[in-house]
């Protein structure tokens, strides 16, 4: 029983590290996209990009940002659904112990 609790705690910590890693990757990608978006805005301001091209890039970046947000939300939900039952089980086991 104690070994099972130890394994469960270890898995919960691994899932938490993985979740944090995914969040960090999402933050890094978001920063990259924001920097690219800023660079494009500068080019637009200088008049170095034509309107149709700007519209196309703007649409693509909005779509990418929506996808990143959706993926991040799915990862958080998935991890919660994986961790929550284990935490409840762990709480029950500890309470009964």
N, C-alpha and C positions, 0 to 999 in steps of 0.2 A: 504494500500500500504506500509506504513512504517513497519507494523507488518510483512508483507511478506519479506521485506528486512532484518529485524532483524532475522527472522527465517532462511533465506538463509545464512546470515553471520554466524549464530550459526552452521549450518550444515557444512559450509565450514571449520570452525575451528575444528569441530569434525572429519571431514575427514582428515584434516591435522594431527591431533593428532594420528589418527589411522594409517596413512601412516608412521609417525615417529616411532610408536610402532612396526610396521611390519619391518621397516628398522633396528631398534634396535635388534629385534629378529633374523633377518638374519645375522647381524654383530656378535651377540653372538654365533650363530650356526657355522658361518664361523671360528670364533676364536677357538671353540671347535674342529672343524675338523682339523684346522692347528696344534693345539697342539697334537692331536692324530697322525697326519701325521709326526710331528717332532719326537714323541716317537717311531713310527715305523721305521723311518730312523735311529734312534739311535740303535734299535734292529738289523736292517739290517747291519749297520756298524760293530756291535759287532759280527755279524755272528750268531745271535740267531734265525733268521728266515730263512727258506729255500726259494730259489728263486721262486718256484711255488706259495707259500703262499704270498710272497711279491708282485708278479705280480697280484694276485687276489685282495689283499687289495688295491693296487695302483689303479687298475681299478675301484674298488668300490668307492674309495674316489673321483676319477675324475668324475664318474657318479653322485655322490651326489653333488659335487660342481657345476656341470653343471645344475642340477635340481634346486639348491638353486638360482643360477643366473637367470635361466628362470622364476622361481616363483617371484623373486624380480622384474624382468622386467615386468611381467604380472601385478603385484600389482601396480607398478608405472603407467603403461599405463592405467589400469582400473581407478585408482584414478584421473588421468589427464582427462580421458574421462568423469568422473562424475563431476569434479570440473570446468573444462573449460567452458562448456555451462552456468553454473550458474554464473560464474564470468563475462561472456559476458553479460548475462541478467542483472546482478547487475550493470554493467557499463552503460548499456543502460538506465536502470531505473533511476540511479543517474543523468545521463546526461540530461534526460528529466525532471527530478524533478527540 
